[in-house]
């Protein structure tokens, strides 16, 4: 009997957000708009340089798939998240944050020595997010972190594309997809980041394999993954990699393929101040709607509404009443 709506796999990162200018990024030699992996000394250097900047959100458990799973849980989905945190203060905080959001996790998580991963999220005045990530113990995520009993009870498994950068995470993601397929659990994957798709293209193709049930990406990622120069070509090419998919387009909404037809969904008009977590929120809302039996158009509209709400404020979480209001509109 299915008891879990969405089972997620991804990095466990403690997020710290700061507001910066384009000039700050240039001075710090940080590439704008993408996620860059850094070692701990480089992250300390960046944090020290930005110490005087306003911290725009409280410390929060993050990571792309975690943001999606936590959102789905707040919307009312039954969720489980496979990740790896260390036996340190940040690890304890992370697991407590998951639990308070109603997300289940592996009982042995947090028992290993090491450093829990951290992500510095820099927000420029145009609302663009730029991330510098120290993966820490997240880089050691392996199949031991998967709870096969929970997987068997799940409707969907959701895999974070960022796992392609990890020598243990990539094979874990592939094995999880294969196990899910064998169990009849629907598979979903997000391409995560344009730079990741570009630099780890072959590994990402390997993670997608013969195709997933649902693929999430933005326009840039879709074109990079399919190596098509326009959105129309990318849309057609994605049909060979996924039974269904959603391409997010920021303020222009999303393009969705439900397995039969192309569906264009518009986004509510809002003033964006922080786009960090918008794609994650879309995916979490979309999967929640599908798991509740809604169709792809309704799921897309719900995803766009939720993403439009999150970009109007700092941080990847909504307030409890905001989740409730969105669910009431579903």
Residue pairs with C-beta under 8 A, 6 or more apart in sequence:
1 153
2 153
2 154
2 155
3 78
3 153
4 78
4 79
4 80
4 104
4 150
4 153
4 154
4 155
5 72
5 77
5 78
5 79
5 154
5 155
5 156
5 287
5 288
5 291
6 69
6 72
6 77
6 78
6 79
6 80
6 154
6 155
6 156
6 157
6 158
6 287
6 288
6 291
7 79
7 80
7 81
7 82
7 150
7 151
7 154
7 156
7 157
7 158
7 185
8 65
8 66
8 68
8 69
8 79
8 80
8 81
8 82
8 157
8 158
8 159
8 160
9 65
9 81
9 82
9 83
9 141
9 146
9 157
9 158
9 159
9 160
9 163
9 172
9 173
9 176
10 63
10 64
10 65
10 66
10 81
10 82
10 83
10 159
10 160
10 162
10 163
11 63
11 64
11 65
11 66
11 83
11 117
11 133
11 135
11 138
11 141
11 160
11 162
11 163
11 169
12 61
12 63
12 66
12 83
12 84
12 85
12 91
12 94
12 116
12 117
12 138
13 61
13 62
13 63
13 66
13 117
13 118
13 119
13 133
13 135
13 138
14 59
14 60
14 61
14 62
14 90
14 93
14 94
14 116
14 117
14 118
14 119
15 57
15 59
15 60
15 61
15 62
15 118
15 119
15 121
15 315
15 316
16 47
16 55
16 59
16 118
16 119
16 120
16 121
17 55
17 56
17 57
17 121
17 122
17 123
17 274
17 276
17 314
17 315
18 50
18 53
18 54
18 55
18 56
18 120
18 121
18 122
18 123
19 53
19 54
19 56
19 122
19 123
19 124
19 125
20 50
20 53
20 122
20 123
20 124
20 130
21 124
21 125
22 32
22 124
22 125
24 50
24 53
24 122
25 31
25 32
25 122
25 124
25 130
28 46
28 49
28 50
30 36
30 46
30 122
30 130
30 132
31 130
31 195
32 124
32 128
32 130
33 128
33 129
33 130
33 194
34 130
34 131
34 193
34 194
34 195
35 131
35 132
35 133
35 162
35 192
35 193
35 195
35 196
36 131
36 132
36 133
36 195
37 133
37 134
37 135
37 165
38 46
38 132
38 133
38 134
39 134
40 115
40 134
40 136
42 132
42 134
43 118
43 120
43 132
43 134
46 120
46 132
47 120
50 120
50 122
56 123
56 274
56 314
56 315
57 314
57 315
57 316
58 315
59 93
60 97
60 315
60 316
60 317
61 70
61 93
61 94
61 97
61 98
62 119
62 121
62 277
62 316
63 83
63 117
63 119
63 138
63 160
63 162
64 160
64 161
64 162
64 190
64 192
64 279
64 280
65 81
65 158
65 159
65 160
65 190
65 280
66 81
66 83
66 98
67 277
67 280
67 281
67 284
67 316
68 158
68 190
68 280
68 281
68 283
68 284
68 287
69 79
69 80
69 81
69 103
69 158
69 284
70 79
70 98
70 101
70 103
70 284
70 317
71 280
71 281
71 284
71 285
71 288
71 306
71 317
71 318
71 323
72 79
72 284
72 285
72 287
72 288
72 291
73 79
73 101
73 102
73 103
74 101
74 102
74 318
74 320
74 323
75 284
75 285
75 288
75 323
75 326
75 327
76 288
76 292
76 327
77 287
77 288
77 291
77 292
79 102
79 103
79 104
80 103
80 104
80 105
80 147
80 150
80 154
81 98
81 103
81 104
81 105
82 105
82 106
82 141
82 145
82 146
82 147
82 176
83 105
83 109
83 138
83 141
83 145
84 109
84 112
84 137
84 138
84 140
84 141
84 145
85 91
85 94
85 95
85 109
85 110
85 116
85 117
85 137
85 138
86 110
86 112
86 113
86 114
86 115
86 116
86 136
86 137
87 110
87 111
87 112
87 113
87 114
88 114
88 115
88 116
90 115
90 116
90 118
91 110
91 116
91 137
92 110
94 110
94 116
95 105
95 109
95 110
98 105
99 105
104 150
106 145
106 146
106 147
108 144
109 145
112 137
112 140
114 136
114 137
114 140
115 134
115 136
115 137
116 136
116 137
116 138
117 133
117 134
117 135
117 136
117 137
117 138
117 139
118 133
118 134
118 136
119 131
119 132
119 133
119 134
120 131
120 132
120 133
121 129
121 130
121 131
121 276
122 129
122 130
122 131
122 132
123 129
123 130
123 273
123 274
123 276
123 314
124 130
127 272
127 273
127 274
127 275
127 311
128 275
129 274
129 275
129 276
129 277
131 276
135 165
135 166
138 166
138 169
139 166
139 168
139 169
140 166
140 168
141 163
141 166
141 168
141 169
141 172
142 168
142 169
142 172
143 171
143 172
143 175
143 176
145 172
146 172
146 175
146 176
146 179
148 179
151 157
151 176
151 179
151 180
151 183
151 185
152 183
152 185
154 180
154 185
155 185
155 186
155 291
156 185
156 186
156 187
156 188
156 213
156 214
156 287
156 290
156 291
157 176
157 177
157 180
157 185
157 186
157 187
157 188
158 188
158 189
158 190
158 283
158 287
159 173
159 176
159 177
159 187
159 188
159 189
159 190
159 207
160 173
160 189
160 190
160 192
161 189
161 190
161 191
161 192
161 193
161 196
161 197
161 204
161 207
162 169
162 192
162 193
162 196
163 169
163 170
163 172
163 173
163 207
164 170
164 173
164 196
164 200
164 203
164 204
164 207
165 196
165 200
170 203
170 206
170 207
173 189
173 207
174 206
174 207
174 209
177 187
177 189
177 207
177 209
177 212
178 209
180 186
180 187
181 187
186 213
186 214
187 212
187 213
187 214
188 212
188 213
188 214
188 215
188 216
188 283
188 287
189 207
189 208
189 212
189 214
189 215
189 216
190 215
190 216
190 217
190 279
190 280
190 283
191 197
191 204
191 215
191 216
191 217
191 218
191 221
191 222
191 225
192 221
193 221
194 218
194 220
194 221
194 224
196 204
197 204
197 217
197 221
197 224
197 225
198 224
201 224
201 225
204 225
205 225
208 215
208 241
208 242
211 240
211 241
211 242
211 243
212 241
212 242
212 243
213 242
213 243
213 244
214 242
214 243
214 244
214 245
214 246
214 287
214 290
215 238
215 241
215 242
215 244
215 245
215 246
216 245
216 246
216 248
216 279
216 282
216 283
216 286
217 225
217 238
217 245
217 246
217 247
217 248
218 247
218 248
218 249
218 250
218 279
219 231
219 234
219 247
219 248
219 249
222 228
222 231
222 234
222 235
222 238
222 247
223 229
223 230
223 231
223 233
223 234
225 234
225 238
225 241
226 233
226 234
226 237
226 238
226 241
227 237
228 234
228 237
231 247
231 255
234 247
235 247
235 255
235 257
235 262
238 245
238 247
238 257
239 257
242 257
243 259
244 256
244 257
244 258
244 259
244 296
245 256
245 257
246 254
246 255
246 256
246 257
246 282
246 283
246 286
246 300
246 303
247 254
247 255
247 256
248 254
248 278
248 279
248 282
248 303
248 307
249 255
249 267
250 267
250 275
250 278
251 267
251 269
251 272
252 266
252 267
253 264
253 265
253 266
253 267
253 300
253 304
254 264
254 265
254 267
254 282
254 300
254 303
254 304
255 262
255 263
255 264
255 265
256 262
256 263
256 264
256 265
256 296
256 297
256 299
256 300
257 263
258 295
258 296
258 297
263 296
263 297
263 300
265 297
265 300
265 301
265 303
265 304
266 304
267 304
267 307
267 308
268 304
268 305
268 308
270 308
270 309
270 311
270 312
271 312
272 311
272 312
273 311
273 312
273 313
273 314
274 311
274 313
274 314
274 315
275 311
276 315
276 316
277 310
277 315
277 316
278 307
278 310
278 311
279 307
280 316
281 303
281 306
281 307
281 309
281 310
281 316
281 318
282 303
282 304
282 306
282 307
283 303
284 306
285 299
285 302
285 303
285 305
285 306
285 307
285 326
286 299
286 300
286 302
286 303
287 299
288 302
289 298
289 299
289 302
289 303
289 330
290 296
290 299
292 330
294 302
294 330
298 330
302 326
302 329
302 330
305 326
305 329
306 318
306 326
309 318
309 322
309 326
310 316
310 318
318 326
